[in-house]
């Protein structure tokens, strides 16, 4: 499954339907950033909105996943192979990214506490100890920002109120209150803020 090819196909069909990225996003209840990610091959549409997307673009799911128009003779065979490939690719990608995110956080947290302990016990009390501890904390934040980017890149956040799956922008996720991978976000569908749990589907 070629994500870049699929992205170009989505962009082509969107333009043929005389829709902007923003207009398509509004009809699907998502952000235009999510549409942009699809069209550049950086992400795939969530399965929950795939049928609606295909209906808007005037294509079948098979054609969407193929990144091209398909003739009826090869439709069934293509469908089975595409669904199988998609399931395998998504599962592999999500597991890899999710594992990487947690590995980064665990290593960073360990380094942070080790650095603070070393600074507390081996550097005399005073300005240099404070500067060292602040510096360690700042360095710790860098991998945390990267881990957040990985968290956003897979799946979506499910609205507790209406069940809609949200793909927030980086800044929306960054500034949202959170507990682990559950974030307090505004749902574009029901327009309410609620605790949204991470679901790995994309």
C-alpha positions in Angstrom: 0.0 0.0 0.0 1.6 3.2 -1.2 0.6 6.1 1.1 2.1 8.8 -1.2 0.1 7.4 -4.2 -3.1 7.3 -2.0 -2.5 10.9 -0.9 -2.1 12.1 -4.4 -5.3 10.3 -5.4 -7.2 11.9 -2.5 -5.9 15.3 -3.5 -6.9 14.7 -7.2 -10.4 13.5 -6.3 -10.9 16.4 -3.8 -10.0 18.9 -6.5 -12.4 17.2 -9.0 -15.1 17.6 -6.4 -14.3 21.3 -6.2 -13.5 21.1 -2.5 -10.7 22.8 -0.5 -8.9 20.9 2.2 -10.8 23.0 4.8 -14.2 22.2 3.2 -13.5 18.5 3.0 -12.3 18.6 6.7 -15.5 20.4 7.8 -17.7 17.8 6.1 -15.8 15.0 7.8 -15.7 16.7 11.2 -11.9 16.8 11.3 -9.1 19.4 10.9 -7.7 20.5 7.6 -4.3 19.5 9.0 -5.4 15.8 9.0 -6.5 16.2 5.3 -3.1 17.7 4.5 -1.3 14.8 6.2 -3.3 12.3 4.0 -2.5 14.2 0.8 1.2 14.4 1.5 1.4 10.7 2.3 2.2 11.2 6.0 -0.9 9.6 7.3 -3.9 7.5 6.3 -7.6 8.3 6.8 -9.1 6.7 9.9 -11.3 3.7 9.2 -14.2 5.3 11.0 -14.5 8.1 8.4 -13.2 6.2 5.3 -16.7 5.3 4.0 -17.8 8.9 4.3 -14.7 10.2 2.7 -15.1 7.8 -0.3 -18.8 8.9 -0.7 -17.7 12.6 -0.8 -15.0 11.9 -3.3 -17.1 9.6 -5.4 -14.9 6.5 -5.2 -14.9 3.1 -3.5 -12.8 2.0 -0.5 -10.9 -0.3 -2.8 -10.0 2.6 -5.1 -9.0 4.8 -2.2 -6.6 2.1 -0.8 -5.3 1.4 -4.3 -4.7 5.1 -5.0 -6.4 4.7 -8.4 -9.6 3.9 -10.2 -10.1 0.1 -10.6 -12.1 -1.8 -13.2 -14.8 -4.3 -12.0 -12.9 -7.4 -13.1 -10.1 -7.0 -10.7 -12.2 -5.4 -7.9 -12.8 -8.4 -5.6 -9.2 -9.7 -5.7 -7.8 -6.2 -5.2 -10.1 -5.6 -2.3 -9.0 -8.7 -0.4 -5.3 -8.0 -0.9 -5.6 -4.3 0.0 -7.5 -5.0 3.2 -5.0 -7.6 4.3 -2.1 -5.3 3.5 -3.7 -2.4 5.3 -4.3 -4.3 8.4 -0.8 -5.6 8.6 0.9 -2.3 7.8 -1.2 -0.3 10.3 -0.6 -2.8 13.1 3.1 -2.9 12.5 3.4 0.9 12.2 1.3 1.7 15.3 3.2 -0.9 17.5 6.6 0.4 16.4 5.7 4.1 16.9 3.9 3.4 20.2 6.9 1.4 21.5 9.3 4.1 20.4 7.3 6.8 22.2 7.3 4.9 25.5 11.0 4.0 25.2 11.9 7.7 24.7 9.8 8.7 27.8 11.2 5.9 30.0 14.9 6.7 29.1 14.2 10.4 29.4 12.6 10.1 32.9 15.4 7.8 34.1 18.1 10.3 32.8 16.2 13.2 34.4 16.0 11.7 37.9 19.6 10.4 37.6 20.8 13.9 36.6 18.9 15.6 39.4 20.3 13.1 42.0 23.9 13.6 40.7 23.5 17.4 40.8 22.0 17.2 44.3 24.7 15.0 45.8 27.9 15.9 43.9 27.5 19.7 43.2 27.7 22.0 46.2 24.6 23.9 47.1 24.4 27.3 45.4 23.8 28.9 42.0 25.7 26.2 40.0 23.6 23.4 41.5 20.4 25.3 40.6 21.7 26.1 37.1 22.6 22.4 36.5 19.2 21.1 37.7 17.3 23.7 35.5 19.6 22.7 32.5 18.8 19.0 33.0 15.1 19.7 33.1 15.3 21.7 29.9 17.2 19.0 28.1 14.6 16.5 29.4 11.8 18.4 27.7 13.3 18.0 24.2 12.7 14.2 23.9 9.3 14.8 25.5 8.2 17.1 22.7 9.4 14.4 20.2 7.5 11.7 22.1 4.3 13.8 21.9 4.7 14.1 18.1 4.9 10.3 17.9 1.8 9.9 20.1 -0.2 12.2 17.8 1.0 10.5 14.6 -0.8 7.2 15.4 -4.5 6.6 16.1 -6.8 9.3 17.4 -8.4 10.6 20.6 -11.9 9.3 21.2 -14.4 11.9 22.5 -16.0 10.6 25.7 -19.2 12.5 25.0 -20.1 11.5 21.4 -17.5 8.9 20.5 -16.0 10.9 17.6 -12.3 10.3 16.9 -10.2 13.5 17.1 -6.9 14.1 15.4 -5.6 17.3 17.1 -2.8 19.6 15.9 0.5 19.4 17.7 -0.2 22.6 19.6 -3.7 21.5 20.6 -2.3 18.3 22.1 0.7 20.1 23.7 -1.4 22.6 25.6 -4.2 20.2 26.5 -4.4 18.9 30.1 -3.5 15.2 30.1 -3.2 12.1 32.2 -0.9 9.7 30.4 -2.2 9.5 26.8 -5.7 10.7 27.7 -6.1 14.4 26.8 -8.7 17.1 27.5 -9.7 18.2 24.0 -12.5 20.0 22.2 -14.5 17.8 19.9 -15.2 19.3 16.5 -18.4 17.2 16.2 -20.2 17.9 19.5 -18.3 21.1 20.2 -17.6 20.1 23.8 -14.4 19.7 25.8 -14.0 16.3 27.4 -11.3 13.8 28.4 -10.5 11.9 25.1 -8.8 8.5 25.4 -6.1 7.5 22.8 -7.2 4.8 20.4 -4.7 3.1 18.0 -6.6 2.7 14.7 -4.8 4.9 12.2 
